[in-house]
Amino acid sequence: MDIGWAKALTIISILTSSNCWANEIYVNQIGNDFTLEVVQDGQDNYFQYCAVNNDSNCTDINGNAHNRADGVASDDTVVTSSTVGDDNTVVVAHATGQNNTNENITNIDIIGDGNKAQSIFSNPSNGSHSYSNMDWGGLKESNIEIDGDDNTVKHQSDSYGEVEANISVTGDDNSVIVYQRSMRNVANVDVTNGGGPVTANIQQLGSGWQDTGLNSYSVTQFCANSNGCSVSVTQY
């Protein structure tokens, strides 16, 4: 039995031993140095982690098939999720990896009710880049923190290289989407509802999947407008 899989089963049995909380956890994972730690303190929370093989249970935060984590097991993979509150949904998928010192890291921390957080990595890679000395593969990292209610945060990357997104959301009804495609991307997003919700859409595309140029973007948005505030950035 894979060591990581055994750890996952041990943790899940502890967290789901009492049906009165009505929390759900679903894990689909095979292989490599897998570590999973999930804490759900509340009611009607849902956590999902998927890595392999066309599993219809692997859906996005809205319950739709995402087709992004159904084929390749991760290499390293550290998944940590801590949820305090009710009716929260967390979806994590790592269909990436295959060495080149891979680390697939997702840390999601939620305090509040009715939040949805999603971190999906896809496209495995290894070996040398065809047009540079940069290795394919490597770090994929999400650090998501939510303190409030009814927020939606999505980080998705199908990059063959190294990407990182640090997302902090405070207050209610905010929406943050970060998509990273090219080989080297870093996004730091900090939004606060100080009277109105923030909608942020960050697209780090480069010229294509093989673009090795660095895209880096940081934004801190405190919204006091009752009609809401928006941030929309596309980097090529």
Protein Blocks (a to p, Z undefined) as FASTA:
>chain_A
ZZklmmmmmmmmmmmmpmklopacddddeejjbddddddedehiacdddfehhiaklccf
kopafklagobacfkopaddddedehiacdddddeejijhiacddddddedehiacdddd
ehiaedjdfkbcbdeedjdddddddedehiacddddfbfbdcddddddedehiacddddf
blbdcdddddddehiacddddddebjbjklcbdcddddddddfbfnbpadddddZZ
